[in-house]
Amino acid sequence: MNLIELNKADRLGLSEGPLHDWITFFKHWREELIMAKVAHEPVKRAMSRIRELSADEEAQRLAFVRERALRDEVSLLNEARREGEQKGRQEGRQEGEEIGLQKGQRLTAINLLKLGVLTDEQIAQSTGLSLAEVKALH
């Protein structure tokens, strides 16, 4: 397998042959005079297939529809990803707020317990914790 950047291919100084013909095909497939010099049979078949597809209006329409469908699918996937990320952030904020509220309730209850002024029932009522939760903090 050969990996060649087409923009740098001319610098390789390749001799005539299959690799040179493929590079020519990918760079100049629309230029009839250049493609006429290509000798490698698989490249000629690829060029012939492109001509067939270009000449057939139904094939062009199908290619256009397929390309549009692929773009639409990518757009839908990107939109779904963005919506999922947004929903995840929103759920994370809500969960964080709930955890923060619970910690605040417990901290307030602990501070009230340290003061020793209120009963457990009063602390539970003022913090929103259950009586069992307040008793567990002793």
N, C-alpha and C positions, 0 to 999 in steps of 0.2 A: 504494500500500500504506500502510495506517495501522497504527501501533503504539501501542496505548493500554493503560496499566495499568488493569485493571478496577477496582481499588480507588480509583483517582483519576478514573475516568470521569465520575462525577456532578459533579465540579468544572468540567468543560468547558462545561456549560450547552448541550449540543447540542439543536438543534431536532429536531422529529420528522423521521424519514427513515431510510434504510437503515442508516447507521452507528449511529444511536440504537437501532434495532431489534435489530441484531446484539449490541450491548452488553447490551441488555435480555435477549436470549436467553442469553448466556453467564453472566449474573449470576442470572437468575431462571427458568431453564428448567423448574424443578420447580413453579413457582407458576402455576397455571392462570388465575387472575384477571388477573394481570399480563400473561401471555402472550396472553390473549384480545384485548388492545388492540393487538398487533403487526399492522401492515398490510403489511409488505414480504414479497412472495411467497416468495423463497428462504428466509427465516427461517421462514415457515409450513411450507414443505416439510421443513426440518430438524427442526422440532418434530414434525411428523407422523411422520417417520422414527424419531425417538426413541420416540414412543408405540408404533409398530409393534414396535420392538425390545424395548421394555419388556413388551409384552403377550405376546410369543412366548417361551414357556419354553425352547424349543430354542435360540433366538437368545441368550437370557440365559446358558444353559449354555455355549454356544460362546464367548461373550464372556468368561465366567469362565475357561474352559479356556485361551483365548488369552492372557488377562492373566496367569494362573498360569505358562504356558509362557514368557512374556516375562520374568517375574520369575526363574524358574528359570535361564533363559539368562544373565541378568545375574549371578546368583549364581555360576554355573559359570565365567563369564568372569572375575569378580573372584577366585575361588578359584584359577583357573589362573594369573592374573597374580601373585597372592601366592606361589604355589608357584614360579613362574619367577623372581621376585625373590629368594626364599630360596635357590634353587639357584644363581643367579648370584652371590650373596654368598658362598656356600660355596665355589664354584669359584674366586672371586676370592681368598678367604683361602688356599686351597690353593696357588694359583699364587704368591701373595705369599710364602708360607712357603718354597716351592721356590726362588724367586729369592733370598730372604734367605739360605737355606742355601748356595746356590751362591756368593753374594758373600762369605759368611763363610768358606767353604772357600778361596776365592781369596785373601782377606785373610790368613788364617792361613798359607797357602803362601808368600805374599809376605814375611810377617814371618819365617818360618823360613828362607827363602832369604837374607834380609838378615843373619841370624845366622851363616849359613855353616857351621853345625855338622853338618847332616844332608845326606845325598845326595838327589838328585832322587827316587830310588826310595823312600827312607824318607819323604820329604815326601808323595809321592803316596799311599803306604800310610796315613800318619797323617791326611791330610786327606780322603781319598776321591776325590781328583782322579786323572785318568789321568796317566801319565807324560808324554804329549804336552802335556797342559794345563799341567803344572808347567814343562816346558821352554819353553813359550810365554810364561810369566810372567817369564823372565830378562830 
